[in-house]
Amino acid sequence: MTVTAIKELPNVVIKGELDFIWLELTSLCNMECVHCYAESGPNPETKNILSPQKYLEIITQAANMNCKKIQFISGEPTIVKHLPDYIVHASNNGFEFIEVFTNAFVLTKKLLTCFVENKVSVATSFYCDIP
């Protein structure tokens, strides 16, 4: 079973096994890409999708379902102040593959240190208008 982009989980308990989880953290982004699948940008209608505590609960539930792979996605996950907390929580709960999909424009020293300490993979895309 694979779950993509969990947006609303008020008090849902998921049972069974889970292979990979993608957590969409915010609609906020530092860029305004015309091709954005999530319609994110600097001024989205809704910035935060769930509370920090709810994300920690989801990570714990996924770990309890033997999930070992997690990817943090969003508008731009690196601008979410709780991202390091989520990464550490995933690492402490046995996730073997932790990835952040980012535009790579907001990589602070603190965040990069967190990535290194928790063996986080980074995924990004490059675009240009040069033929």
Secondary structure, DSSP 8 states (H G I E B T S, - for coil): --B------SS----S--SEEEEE-BSB-S---TT-TT--BSS-S--BSS-HHHHHHHHHHHHHTT--EEEEESS-GGG-TTHHHHHHHHHHTT-SEEEEE--SS---HHHHHHHHHTTEEEE--------
